[in-house]
């Protein structure tokens, strides 16, 4: 299933909320996103959030 514009905007909103330390908003947005997200969208969110913390992970 393709990664659509609505999902892309949702990822951007979640990342911005996390970046701005608006954790409650990030939680609400994430909860709404996960209900309808497909695997591609979840992967995009994971990548975007990982890019916020550039420290290497084992």
N, C-alpha and C positions, 0 to 999 in steps of 0.2 A: 504494500500500500504506500502511495507516495506521501512525502512530507509536504503538507499544504501550507498555504499562507496563514491560515488561522493558527495552526500549530507553531509555525515559525514565530509569529507575534507573541504567542503565549510563552514560548521559550525565552524570548527577549524580555518580557515582563518579569518573569521569574528571576532571571539573571540580574536584572536591574534592581529588583527588590533585595536580593541577597547582597549585591554590591553596595547598596545604600543602607545595609544593616536593618532593613525593615522585615524582620524575621516573621512576625505574625502575618504580614501581607504575603510574604513568600510562601508560608505554609498554606494559606488559603488558596493562592494561585496554583500551587503544586497539587493540592488535593483536587481541585477542579480539572487540572490538566490530565492527571493520571487516569481519571475516569474514562476519557475518550481517546487518549493517545495511543498510537500504534507503536510498534517496535522501533521504527525509523525515528519517530518523534522522541521517544524515550532516549534513544542513542544520541540524538542531537542535543538534548538537554544535558545528558551526562557529559558530553564533550564540552559544551559551553560552560558548565559549572567547573569542570576540571581546569579550564583555561583561566578561571579566576584565581586559582591557587597554583602558580607555576612551580612550586617546590616538587622535586622528584619523588615519586611514590615507588615503593618496592614492588 
